[in-house]
Amino acid sequence: MSDEKKQEARRRTEMLVELRKQYAEEVKRAQELLKQQQSVRKKLQQAMKGSPISVPQLARQAAMPAHVVLWHIAAMKKYGLVEESGMDESGDYYLYSLTKEAKP
């Protein structure tokens, strides 16, 4: 490796070290938020095993506010982890089930 490339690599490494120090708190907060989201999604996936379920039913079963469950279901749907599986008996709510990608 040439001296010029070594110096460039060293500058890049120093810059990354400085950025890690500068944004340590933000990174820590982001990692904590990600852990919380993964925990909630795991809890929802456990509750969704078996038959399709609506957001209100899932919220009751998981003991979480419906708006939080809906937010996670929307995100999980976006990434192909859940899919709509029809409507409930009243026709008011969609039913959701895990996709093959989400099943262990």
N, C-alpha and C positions, 0 to 999 in steps of 0.2 A: 504494500500500500504506500502510495507516495506521501511525502510530508504534507502536501496541501490537503489531501483527503483526510489524513490523520487529524490535522488542525480543524478541519470542518466538522469532523465527527466529534472532536473534543468540545468545540463550541456548541454543537447541538446538544450534547450531553449536559453541559453546564446550564444551558438554557432550560432544558427539561427539569433539572434539579431545582432551579430557581422557581419555575412555574409550579412545581409540586409544593414547594414551601409556601408560595404566595397564595395558592388556592386550596390549601390543606383542609380548611374548615368546610368549604363548599363541596369538596370531594367526599368528605366524611358524611355530610348531610345527605348527599345524593346516594351514597352507599346505604345509609340507614333507611332512606325512603324506599330504595329498591328491595331491601330485605323485608320491609313491612308489606310492600305490594306482593312479593312472592309468597309471603305467609298467608295473606288474605286469599290469593288465587288458589293456593294449595287447599285452604279450608273450603273454598267454593267448589273446587273440583271434587273433593271428598263428598260434599253434599249432593253433587250432581250425578254421582255414580248410580246407575240403575235407570229409572225411567226419566223422561224429559220433565223439566220443572220450570215454573214461571218465576219471574223476578220476585214478586211478593212472597211466594212460597219459599224461595231460596233465602230471602232476607230473614224470614221467620226461623227457618231451619238453621241458618248460620248465626242467628242473633246479631244481625247487623242492620243498619238503616238501609231502606230500599234504594235510596239515591246512590249510596256507595256501591251496593251490589250492581245496580244498573251501569254505573261507570266502569266497573271491572268487567262486566259481561260485554259491554260495547268494545272494550279494548281486547278482550279475549276473542271476540268475534272477528275483529279487524285482523288479528294475527292467526286466524284459522284454528283456534283452540275450541271454540264452541260454534254451534250452528242452530238455526231456528228449526224446530221440529213440529210445527203446527201451532194451534191455538188451544187455550184451556177450555173447559166446559162452558164457561160463560161467554167466550169469544172476546174477552177484554184484553187478555195478555198472551203474548207469544210464549211458547214453551221452548226451552233451550236444552241441548244435550251436548256432551263432549264429543269432539271429533276423534278420529283415529290418532291424529297427531298428539292430542292431549292425553290419551290413555297410556298408562305405563306399560 
